[in-house]
Amino acid sequence: MSELDAFGRGFGSYEELWRWSVTDLEGFWAKVWDHFEVRGSYDRVLGSAGMPGAEWFPGAELNYAEHMLGGAGDDLAVVAHSQTRASLSLTSGELADQVARARAGLRRLGVGRGDRVAAYLPNIPETLVAFLACASLGAVWAACAPEFGARSVVDRFAQIEPTVLLAVGGYTHGTKEIGKSADVTAIRAGLPSVRHVIGVPYGQYTVDADVSWPELLASAPEPGFDRVPFGHPLYVLFSSGTTGLPKAIVHGHGGILLEHLKAHAFHLDTRPGDRLLWHTTTAWMMWNVLVSGLLRRAAVVLTDGNPQYPDLGAQWRLAEGATLVGTSPAYLMACRAAGVEPGDLPHLRTLGVTGSPLPAEGFDWATERLGVPVNSMSGGTDICSAFVAGNPWVPPRRGELTAPCLGVDVTAFDAAGHEVVGEVGELVVRRPLPSMPVGFWNDPGHRRYRAAYFDTYPGVWRHGDWVTRTPEGGFVISGRSDATLNRGGVRLGTAEFYAVVEELPGVEDSLVVHLEDGDGGPGRLLLFVVTPAGLDDDLRQRIRTALREELSPRHVPDRIEAVPAIPRTLTGKKLETPIKQILRGRPPAEVISPDAVSDYAAVGAFTGSLR
């Protein structure tokens, strides 16, 4: 029996339960609090229900980390697989002890409530320990994966002015040994607020630091959890930076606690004693969702390295003993094309899929090979959870995301703000969620926050996905309606991309387009540059090298072409989305108004042979 059966007793269907969850927000979220025995007290659920700025559980004080720790001492809590060092595991007791020691060490370094702690760390137990120690103090966590270049990291961390930086000096990706010491030096130089660098030894890699991880844990453990207001910042997650710097999205202790309890118990069907495997980096919100499996007293499997090394079957071999396996549509489609068989996974109960739309053929392959429900989910860094997903009450449907998540009043709007069914519209949420951002860091008056989600439909959250709501109540996601570049789970914004390319000598202007693969693959990344002196192989190589080193190896373009000019709106914005549609075969007249473009003749270079 799933947790949803007990929680939803008295309701005749999932649709009936969901309808109650979005019409009686106070009743639903109060029941979530009580059902999971959240430690803390409150006077009321909603002080204000308006968006943006809904006030949840005013007066309540709690601590997310307090609920993450507390399993029986000998229960398995963490299993870690790495291509940099040997596998290891931690029991709940060992995890709690290390968190208490790291808490004492961070306090010794002067870290307290509200201070920011930044991590340039892979998906390893030390990252989880440091995060929970930070949360226990009421300090604010932020992380970037080591595959990010120094510039990308500084663009993110500099916004929050961290006082402590944790880092590794490198990692192994398959057979590649990747040193990151120079990047750590550059990152520290770009963060004048940092008072201490904590070096985490990782295989053969070390980093120049004033405190080592063993030294941090050398103090006697000081278990404890400082309870903070419901909306007190827990961590900052970074958007992809489509325009300007990446958004520094602040999530609170209470909102993440309630949302992840709900998501794990009711949508991922996570149960005590389960084992959860989801290949992710520390820069993706799925890391935050994965480790929250500890809230349900499940063990979490942490993986670091090339997920397809030494072959495509590697992820399935790691899945032995897992009850939940999470992966990407691209991986499933690659296994299908290569004839990879997952093998016998007797404990598997659910396959989770997210990151991009899952083609129907991928759904068929996974269902036939694994014989378990395929839970295709869609959400975002913005809420650190899902808007639509599967659940144990509704069978999954081919080509669809099963249903709206509990407590999420999600639907599709047309341009005029009318709900549409059976046709593509904007994904919107009409009522607040506890895990909507507390705000953006350093955003006076919440101006950026309002502009990001509420400018199109006042009082209604517009997420930026194209979606079709089906007559059966499911959803079909068509992709982003903005210009985020999502390659292999690493999301970067076009603004970050241009900041690197357009600083190179010989490049005057540029435009990047990601043509996603309809079969769930990585698609093609096309870069167009304006180069007065001409585009030769040397410049192409310099562009590729700069993007690889400063942003991400996954964002090296598949093709670089010269164009006479980059088409822009009259206000100077690059026509990223219209050009993408043209490259997919749409006639320019259907997607661009000549009166709205400063140089309409520039559009002609993007038709025909460049597709």
C-alpha positions as CSV (number, residue, x, y, z in Angstrom):
1,M,0.0,0.0,0.0
2,S,1.3,3.4,-0.9
3,E,1.3,6.4,1.4
4,L,-1.2,8.0,-0.9
5,D,-3.7,5.3,0.0
6,A,-3.7,6.3,3.6
7,F,-3.6,10.0,3.0
8,G,-6.3,10.0,0.4
9,R,-8.8,7.7,2.3
10,G,-12.3,9.0,1.7
11,F,-11.7,10.2,-1.8
12,G,-13.1,8.2,-4.7
13,S,-10.4,9.1,-7.3
14,Y,-7.2,10.9,-7.8
15,E,-9.0,13.7,-9.7
16,E,-11.3,14.2,-6.7
17,L,-8.3,14.3,-4.3
18,W,-6.4,16.7,-6.5
19,R,-9.4,19.0,-6.9
20,W,-9.7,19.3,-3.1
21,S,-5.9,19.9,-2.8
22,V,-6.1,23.0,-5.0
23,T,-9.4,24.4,-3.8
24,D,-8.8,24.1,-0.1
25,L,-5.1,25.0,0.1
26,E,-5.2,25.5,3.8
27,G,-6.9,22.2,4.5
28,F,-4.6,20.3,2.2
29,W,-1.3,21.7,3.4
30,A,-2.3,21.4,7.1
31,K,-3.1,17.8,6.5
32,V,0.4,17.3,4.8
33,W,2.0,18.9,7.9
34,D,0.1,16.7,10.3
35,H,0.3,13.5,8.3
36,F,4.1,13.7,8.2
37,E,4.4,14.9,11.8
38,V,6.4,17.9,11.0
39,R,8.3,19.1,14.1
40,G,7.2,22.6,14.9
41,S,3.9,24.5,15.5
42,Y,1.9,27.1,13.6
43,D,-1.1,29.3,14.1
44,R,-2.4,29.3,10.5
45,V,-1.5,28.0,7.1
46,L,-1.8,31.0,4.9
47,G,-1.3,34.6,6.0
48,S,-1.8,35.7,2.4
49,A,-2.7,33.7,-0.7
50,G,-1.9,36.4,-3.3
51,M,0.8,35.8,-5.9
52,P,3.5,36.7,-5.9
53,G,4.2,37.0,-2.2
54,A,2.0,34.3,-0.6
55,E,2.8,34.0,3.1
56,W,2.9,30.3,4.3
57,F,2.7,29.2,7.9
58,P,3.4,32.6,9.5
59,G,5.0,32.2,12.9
60,A,6.1,28.6,12.4
61,E,9.7,27.6,13.1
62,L,11.4,24.4,11.9
63,N,14.5,23.0,10.4
64,Y,14.7,21.0,7.2
65,A,17.9,19.1,8.3
66,E,16.2,18.0,11.5
67,H,13.8,16.0,9.5
68,M,16.5,14.6,7.2
69,L,18.3,12.9,10.0
70,G,16.9,10.6,12.6
71,G,16.7,7.1,11.0
72,A,17.7,4.1,13.0
73,G,21.5,4.2,13.5
74,D,22.3,1.0,11.6
75,D,19.9,1.7,8.7
76,L,21.6,2.3,5.3
77,A,21.4,6.0,4.4
78,V,23.9,6.6,1.6
79,V,25.5,4.5,-1.1
80,A,28.1,6.3,-3.2
81,H,29.6,5.2,-6.6
82,S,32.4,7.1,-8.1
83,Q,34.9,6.8,-11.0
84,T,37.4,8.8,-9.0
85,R,37.6,6.6,-5.9
86,A,36.2,3.4,-4.4
87,S,32.5,3.0,-3.6
88,L,31.5,3.6,0.0
89,S,28.3,3.8,2.1
90,L,27.1,5.4,5.3
91,T,24.5,4.3,7.8
92,S,22.1,6.8,9.3
93,G,24.2,7.0,12.5
94,E,27.4,7.6,10.5
95,L,25.7,10.3,8.5
96,A,24.3,12.0,11.6
97,D,27.8,11.9,13.2
98,Q,29.5,13.5,10.2
99,V,26.9,16.2,10.0
100,A,27.3,17.0,13.7
101,R,31.1,17.2,13.2
102,A,30.8,19.4,10.1
103,R,28.3,21.6,11.9
104,A,30.9,22.1,14.7
105,G,33.6,22.8,12.1
106,L,31.6,25.4,10.2
107,R,30.6,27.1,13.4
108,R,34.3,27.2,14.3
109,L,34.9,29.0,11.0
110,G,32.3,31.6,12.0
111,V,29.3,30.3,10.0
112,G,26.0,31.2,11.4
113,R,22.4,31.9,10.5
114,G,22.1,33.6,7.2
115,D,25.7,33.2,6.1
116,R,26.2,31.7,2.7
117,V,28.2,28.5,2.1
118,A,29.1,27.7,-1.5
119,A,30.2,24.3,-2.8
120,Y,32.2,23.4,-6.0
121,L,31.7,19.7,-5.4
122,P,30.5,16.6,-7.2
123,N,27.7,14.3,-6.1
124,I,29.5,12.6,-3.2
125,P,28.7,12.1,0.5
126,E,30.8,15.0,1.6
127,T,28.5,17.3,-0.3
128,L,25.4,15.9,1.4
129,V,27.1,16.2,4.8
130,A,28.2,19.8,4.3
131,F,24.7,20.7,3.0
132,L,22.9,19.3,6.0
133,A,25.4,20.8,8.4
134,C,24.9,24.2,6.8
135,A,21.1,23.8,7.0
136,S,21.3,22.8,10.6
137,L,22.9,26.2,11.4
138,G,20.4,28.2,9.4
139,A,23.1,29.1,6.9
140,V,22.3,29.2,3.2
141,W,23.7,26.6,0.8
142,A,24.6,26.9,-2.9
143,A,26.3,24.4,-5.2
144,C,27.9,24.2,-8.6
145,A,29.2,21.0,-10.2
146,P,33.0,20.9,-11.0
147,E,32.3,20.4,-14.7
148,F,31.3,24.1,-14.7
149,G,34.1,26.5,-15.7
150,A,35.3,29.3,-13.3
151,R,33.4,32.0,-15.1
152,S,30.1,30.2,-14.8
153,V,30.7,29.6,-11.1
154,V,31.7,33.1,-10.3
155,D,28.6,34.5,-12.2
156,R,26.5,32.4,-9.8
157,F,28.3,32.5,-6.5
158,A,29.3,36.2,-6.6
159,Q,25.6,37.2,-6.4
160,I,25.2,35.7,-2.9
161,E,28.7,36.6,-1.5
162,P,29.6,33.4,0.3
163,T,31.9,33.4,3.3
164,V,33.0,29.8,2.9
165,L,33.8,27.8,-0.3
166,L,34.2,24.0,-0.4
167,A,35.9,22.5,-3.4
168,V,37.6,19.5,-4.9
169,G,40.8,19.8,-7.0
170,G,39.5,17.5,-9.8
171,Y,37.6,14.4,-10.8
172,T,37.7,11.5,-13.2
173,H,35.1,11.3,-16.0
174,G,35.3,7.8,-17.5
175,T,38.9,7.6,-18.5
176,K,39.5,11.3,-18.5
177,E,41.4,12.9,-15.5
178,I,40.2,16.4,-15.1
179,G,42.2,18.8,-12.9
180,K,40.3,21.8,-11.5
181,S,42.8,23.4,-9.2
182,A,43.3,26.4,-11.5
183,D,39.6,26.9,-11.7
184,V,39.3,26.8,-7.9
185,T,42.1,29.5,-7.7
186,A,40.2,31.6,-10.2
187,I,36.9,31.1,-8.4
188,R,38.4,32.2,-5.1
189,A,39.9,35.2,-6.8
190,G,36.5,36.2,-8.1
191,L,34.8,35.8,-4.7
192,P,36.3,38.4,-2.4
193,S,33.7,37.6,0.3
194,V,35.2,34.1,0.9
195,R,37.1,33.9,4.1
196,H,37.8,30.2,4.1
197,V,38.3,27.5,1.5
198,I,37.7,24.0,2.6
199,G,39.5,21.4,0.4
200,V,37.8,18.1,0.0
201,P,40.3,15.3,-0.9
202,Y,38.9,13.3,-3.9
203,G,41.0,10.5,-5.2
204,Q,44.3,11.8,-6.4
205,Y,43.0,15.4,-6.5
206,T,43.7,18.0,-3.9
207,V,43.2,21.7,-3.7
208,D,45.1,24.6,-2.2
209,A,42.9,25.4,0.9
210,D,43.3,26.8,4.4
211,V,41.1,24.1,5.9
212,S,40.9,20.4,4.8
213,W,37.8,18.3,5.1
214,P,39.4,16.0,7.7
215,E,40.3,19.1,9.7
216,L,36.7,20.3,9.5
217,L,35.4,17.0,10.9
218,A,38.1,16.8,13.6
219,S,36.1,18.6,16.3
220,A,33.8,16.7,18.7
221,P,30.3,16.4,17.2
222,E,27.8,19.1,18.1
223,P,24.4,17.7,17.1
224,G,21.7,20.2,16.9
225,F,19.3,22.0,14.7
226,D,18.6,25.7,14.8
227,R,14.9,26.2,14.0
228,V,14.2,29.1,11.7
229,P,11.1,30.7,10.3
230,F,9.2,28.8,7.6
231,G,10.5,30.9,4.7
232,H,14.1,31.2,6.0
233,P,16.5,30.5,3.1
234,L,17.6,26.9,2.9
235,Y,19.5,27.1,-0.4
236,V,19.9,29.1,-3.6
237,L,19.4,27.4,-6.9
238,F,20.6,29.1,-10.1
239,S,18.6,29.3,-13.3
240,S,20.3,29.1,-16.7
241,G,20.6,32.9,-17.2
242,T,18.7,33.3,-20.4
243,T,18.9,37.1,-20.0
244,G,21.6,38.6,-17.9
245,L,23.1,36.7,-15.0
246,P,21.6,33.4,-13.8
247,K,18.7,34.0,-11.5
248,A,19.6,33.2,-7.9
249,I,16.4,31.5,-6.7
250,V,15.9,31.3,-3.0
251,H,14.1,28.3,-1.5
252,G,13.0,28.2,2.1
253,H,13.2,25.5,4.8
254,G,9.5,25.0,5.2
255,G,8.4,25.1,1.6
256,I,11.0,22.5,0.5
257,L,10.3,20.3,3.5
258,L,6.6,20.1,2.8
259,E,6.9,19.9,-1.0
260,H,9.5,17.1,-0.9
261,L,7.6,15.1,1.7
262,K,4.6,15.3,-0.6
263,A,6.5,14.6,-3.8
264,H,8.4,11.6,-2.5
265,A,5.5,10.0,-0.6
266,F,2.6,10.6,-3.1
267,H,4.3,10.9,-6.5
268,L,7.5,8.9,-6.3
269,D,6.0,6.4,-3.9
270,T,9.2,6.5,-1.8
271,R,8.9,4.3,1.3
272,P,11.1,3.6,4.4
273,G,13.8,1.2,3.5
274,D,13.8,2.0,-0.3
275,R,16.9,2.7,-2.3
276,L,16.8,5.7,-4.7
277,L,19.1,6.1,-7.7
278,W,18.9,9.2,-9.9
279,H,22.0,10.2,-11.9
280,T,22.4,14.0,-11.4
281,T,25.0,16.6,-10.7
282,T,25.0,18.9,-7.7
283,A,24.1,21.9,-10.0
284,W,20.7,20.4,-10.9
285,M,17.6,20.6,-8.7
286,M,17.2,16.8,-9.0
287,W,20.1,16.5,-6.6
288,N,18.1,18.3,-4.0
289,V,15.0,16.2,-4.7
290,L,17.1,13.0,-4.6
291,V,18.7,13.6,-1.3
292,S,15.3,14.5,0.2
293,G,14.6,10.8,0.0
294,L,16.1,10.7,3.4
295,L,13.0,12.5,4.7
296,R,11.2,9.1,4.0
297,R,14.0,7.1,5.6
298,A,15.1,5.7,2.2
299,A,18.7,5.3,1.2
300,V,20.0,7.6,-1.6
301,V,22.5,6.4,-4.2
302,L,25.1,9.2,-5.1
303,T,26.9,8.8,-8.4
304,D,29.8,10.7,-9.9
305,G,31.4,10.3,-13.3
306,N,30.4,9.4,-16.8
307,P,27.0,7.7,-16.6
308,Q,27.7,5.9,-19.8
309,Y,31.1,4.5,-18.9
310,P,32.3,1.9,-19.7
311,D,29.2,1.4,-21.8
312,L,25.5,2.3,-22.0
313,G,24.5,-0.4,-19.5
314,A,26.4,1.2,-16.6
315,Q,23.4,2.9,-15.1
316,W,21.4,-0.3,-15.1
317,R,24.2,-2.2,-13.3
318,L,24.3,0.5,-10.6
319,A,20.5,0.1,-10.2
320,E,20.8,-3.3,-8.6
321,G,18.7,-3.2,-5.4
322,A,17.1,0.2,-6.3
323,T,13.4,0.6,-5.9
324,L,13.3,3.9,-7.8
325,V,15.6,4.6,-10.8
326,G,15.5,8.1,-12.3
327,T,16.9,8.8,-15.7
328,S,16.5,11.0,-18.9
329,P,14.6,10.4,-22.1
330,A,17.9,10.7,-24.0
331,Y,19.4,7.8,-22.1
332,L,16.3,5.6,-22.6
333,M,16.2,6.3,-26.3
334,A,20.0,5.6,-26.6
335,C,19.5,2.2,-24.9
336,R,16.6,1.4,-27.2
337,A,18.7,2.3,-30.3
338,A,21.7,0.3,-29.1
339,G,19.7,-2.8,-28.0
340,V,20.8,-2.4,-24.4
341,E,18.9,-4.7,-22.0
342,P,18.4,-3.4,-18.4
343,G,18.7,-6.8,-16.9
344,D,16.9,-8.2,-13.9
345,L,15.9,-5.5,-11.4
346,P,13.6,-7.4,-8.9
347,H,13.3,-4.5,-6.4
348,L,12.5,-1.8,-8.9
349,R,9.0,-0.3,-8.4
350,T,9.1,2.9,-10.4
351,L,11.1,4.4,-13.3
352,G,11.3,8.2,-13.0
353,V,11.9,10.3,-16.1
354,T,12.5,14.0,-16.4
355,G,14.7,16.6,-18.1
356,S,12.9,16.7,-21.4
357,P,9.8,15.2,-23.0
358,L,9.8,11.4,-23.3
359,P,8.9,10.1,-26.8
360,A,6.2,7.5,-27.0
361,E,8.7,5.0,-28.3
362,G,10.8,5.5,-25.2
363,F,7.8,4.9,-23.0
364,D,7.0,1.7,-24.8
365,W,10.6,0.4,-24.6
366,A,10.9,1.2,-20.9
367,T,7.5,-0.3,-20.0
368,E,8.2,-3.5,-21.9
369,R,11.8,-4.0,-20.6
370,L,11.2,-3.0,-17.0
371,G,7.6,-3.9,-16.3
372,V,7.1,-1.1,-13.8
373,P,5.2,2.3,-14.1
374,V,7.0,5.0,-16.0
375,N,6.6,8.2,-14.0
376,S,7.3,11.0,-16.5
377,M,7.7,14.3,-14.6
378,S,8.0,18.0,-15.4
379,G,8.8,20.8,-13.0
380,G,11.7,23.1,-12.6
381,T,14.5,24.7,-10.5
382,D,12.0,27.4,-9.8
383,I,9.9,25.2,-7.5
384,C,12.5,22.5,-7.0
385,S,9.9,19.9,-7.7
386,A,7.3,18.9,-10.3
387,F,4.1,20.5,-11.6
388,V,2.9,17.3,-13.3
389,A,3.9,13.7,-12.6
390,G,2.7,10.2,-12.0
391,N,1.1,8.8,-8.9
392,P,0.1,5.3,-7.6
393,W,-3.6,5.9,-8.3
394,V,-3.5,6.7,-12.0
395,P,-2.0,4.3,-14.6
396,P,0.6,6.1,-16.8
397,R,-0.4,6.9,-20.4
398,R,1.8,6.6,-23.4
399,G,3.1,10.0,-24.6
400,E,1.7,11.9,-21.6
401,L,2.6,13.1,-18.1
402,T,-0.1,11.4,-16.0
403,A,-1.7,14.2,-14.0
404,P,-1.2,17.5,-12.1
405,C,0.6,17.0,-8.8
406,L,-1.3,17.4,-5.5
407,G,-1.6,21.0,-4.4
408,V,-0.6,22.3,-7.9
409,D,-3.3,24.2,-9.7
410,V,-1.6,23.8,-13.1
411,T,-3.2,24.2,-16.5
412,A,-2.5,25.7,-20.0
413,F,-3.4,29.3,-21.0
414,D,-3.6,30.8,-24.4
415,A,-2.1,34.2,-25.1
416,A,-5.3,35.9,-23.8
417,G,-5.1,34.1,-20.5
418,H,-7.9,31.6,-21.2
419,E,-7.6,28.0,-20.2
420,V,-7.2,25.6,-23.2
421,V,-7.6,21.9,-23.4
422,G,-6.4,19.9,-26.4
423,E,-4.2,22.6,-27.8
424,V,-0.7,24.0,-27.0
425,G,-0.6,26.8,-24.4
426,E,1.6,28.3,-21.7
427,L,2.0,26.2,-18.6
428,V,0.6,28.2,-15.7
429,V,-0.1,27.8,-12.0
430,R,-3.1,29.6,-10.7
431,R,-2.7,29.3,-6.9
432,P,0.4,29.5,-4.7
433,L,2.7,26.6,-3.7
434,P,4.8,26.5,-0.5
435,S,7.9,25.8,-2.6
436,M,7.6,28.7,-4.9
437,P,10.7,30.9,-4.4
438,V,11.0,33.0,-1.3
439,G,12.4,35.4,-3.9
440,F,15.6,36.0,-5.9
441,W,18.7,37.0,-4.0
442,N,19.4,40.7,-4.0
443,D,16.3,41.6,-5.9
444,P,14.9,44.8,-4.3
445,G,11.2,45.0,-4.5
446,H,11.1,41.6,-6.1
447,R,11.3,43.2,-9.5
448,R,13.2,40.4,-11.3
449,Y,11.0,37.8,-9.6
450,R,7.8,39.4,-10.8
451,A,9.2,39.9,-14.3
452,A,10.3,36.2,-14.5
453,Y,6.9,34.7,-13.7
454,F,4.0,37.2,-13.3
455,D,4.4,39.8,-16.1
456,T,2.4,37.8,-18.7
457,Y,-0.6,36.9,-16.6
458,P,-0.9,39.1,-13.5
459,G,-1.4,37.1,-10.4
460,V,-0.8,33.8,-12.3
461,W,2.6,32.0,-12.5
462,R,3.8,31.5,-16.1
463,H,6.5,28.9,-16.1
464,G,7.9,29.1,-19.6
465,D,6.9,25.7,-21.0
466,W,4.7,24.9,-23.9
467,V,2.1,22.4,-22.8
468,T,-1.1,20.7,-23.9
469,R,-3.6,19.5,-21.4
470,T,-5.3,16.4,-22.6
471,P,-9.1,15.7,-22.2
472,E,-8.1,12.8,-20.0
473,G,-6.4,15.1,-17.5
474,G,-2.8,14.5,-18.5
475,F,-0.2,16.8,-20.0
476,V,2.1,16.8,-23.0
477,I,5.2,19.1,-22.7
478,S,6.4,20.5,-26.0
479,G,9.5,22.2,-24.7
480,R,10.7,25.5,-23.3
481,S,9.2,28.7,-24.5
482,D,12.3,30.6,-23.5
483,A,15.9,30.0,-24.8
484,T,17.5,27.8,-22.1
485,L,20.2,25.5,-23.5
486,N,19.7,22.0,-21.9
487,R,22.4,19.6,-23.0
488,G,22.8,16.3,-21.2
489,G,21.1,17.7,-18.0
490,V,23.5,20.7,-17.8
491,R,21.4,23.9,-18.3
492,L,23.0,27.1,-19.4
493,G,21.4,30.3,-20.6
494,T,22.1,32.1,-23.9
495,A,23.3,35.2,-22.0
496,E,26.1,33.1,-20.4
497,F,27.0,31.7,-23.8
498,Y,27.2,35.1,-25.5
499,A,29.3,36.5,-22.7
500,V,32.1,34.0,-23.6
501,V,31.8,34.0,-27.4
502,E,31.5,37.8,-27.9
503,E,34.6,38.5,-25.8
504,L,36.8,36.6,-28.2
505,P,38.9,38.7,-30.7
506,G,37.3,38.4,-34.1
507,V,33.7,37.9,-33.0
508,E,31.5,40.9,-33.2
509,D,28.1,39.3,-32.5
510,S,26.5,35.8,-32.1
511,L,23.3,33.8,-31.8
512,V,23.0,30.3,-30.5
513,V,20.1,27.9,-31.2
514,H,19.5,24.4,-29.7
515,L,17.5,22.2,-32.1
516,E,16.3,19.4,-29.7
517,D,16.1,15.9,-31.0
518,G,12.5,14.6,-31.2
519,D,13.7,11.2,-30.2
520,G,15.0,12.5,-26.8
521,G,18.7,12.8,-27.8
522,P,20.9,15.8,-27.3
523,G,19.9,17.4,-30.6
524,R,22.2,19.9,-32.4
525,L,23.7,23.1,-31.0
526,L,24.2,25.7,-33.7
527,L,26.2,28.9,-33.3
528,F,26.1,31.8,-35.7
529,V,28.8,34.4,-35.5
530,V,29.4,37.8,-37.1
531,T,33.1,37.9,-37.9
532,P,34.3,41.0,-39.9
533,A,37.7,39.3,-40.7
534,G,36.1,36.0,-41.7
535,L,35.6,32.7,-40.0
536,D,38.4,30.1,-40.3
537,D,39.2,26.9,-38.6
538,D,41.5,28.7,-36.1
539,L,38.6,30.9,-34.9
540,R,36.2,28.0,-34.7
541,Q,38.7,26.1,-32.5
542,R,39.2,29.1,-30.2
543,I,35.4,29.4,-29.8
544,R,35.1,25.7,-29.0
545,T,38.0,25.9,-26.5
546,A,36.6,28.9,-24.7
547,L,33.2,27.4,-24.3
548,R,34.5,24.1,-23.1
549,E,36.8,25.7,-20.5
550,E,34.6,28.6,-19.3
551,L,31.1,27.1,-19.5
552,S,30.7,23.4,-20.1
553,P,32.1,20.7,-22.4
554,R,28.5,19.7,-23.3
555,H,27.8,23.2,-24.7
556,V,30.5,23.1,-27.4
557,P,28.5,23.8,-30.7
558,D,28.0,21.0,-33.2
559,R,28.3,23.6,-35.9
560,I,29.7,27.1,-36.2
561,E,28.7,29.3,-39.2
562,A,29.3,32.9,-40.2
563,V,26.4,35.2,-40.9
564,P,26.4,38.9,-42.0
565,A,24.3,40.1,-39.1
566,I,22.3,38.9,-36.1
567,P,18.6,39.8,-36.4
568,R,17.2,41.7,-33.5
569,T,14.0,43.3,-32.3
570,L,13.6,47.1,-32.3
571,T,14.5,47.0,-28.6
572,G,17.7,45.1,-29.3
573,K,16.8,41.5,-28.3
574,K,18.1,38.7,-30.4
575,L,15.5,36.7,-32.3
576,E,16.4,33.4,-30.8
577,T,13.0,31.7,-30.8
578,P,11.9,32.9,-34.2
579,I,15.3,31.8,-35.8
580,K,14.9,28.4,-34.1
581,Q,11.5,28.0,-35.7
582,I,12.9,29.1,-39.1
583,L,15.6,26.5,-38.8
584,R,13.0,23.9,-38.1
585,G,11.3,24.8,-41.4
586,R,8.8,27.5,-40.6
587,P,8.6,30.3,-43.3
588,P,10.0,33.6,-41.9
589,A,6.8,35.4,-42.7
590,E,4.9,33.2,-40.2
591,V,7.2,33.9,-37.3
592,I,8.7,37.3,-37.8
593,S,7.0,40.7,-38.5
594,P,9.3,42.8,-40.6
595,D,8.1,45.9,-38.8
596,A,9.3,44.5,-35.4
597,V,12.9,43.8,-36.6
598,S,15.7,46.3,-36.9
599,D,17.3,44.6,-39.9
600,Y,14.9,42.1,-41.5
601,A,17.3,41.4,-44.3
602,A,19.5,39.6,-41.7
603,V,16.9,36.9,-41.4
604,G,17.6,35.6,-44.9
605,A,20.9,34.1,-43.8
606,F,19.2,31.6,-41.6
607,T,17.0,29.9,-44.3
608,G,17.9,27.1,-46.6
609,S,21.2,25.4,-46.4
610,L,21.9,26.2,-42.7
611,R,19.2,23.9,-41.4
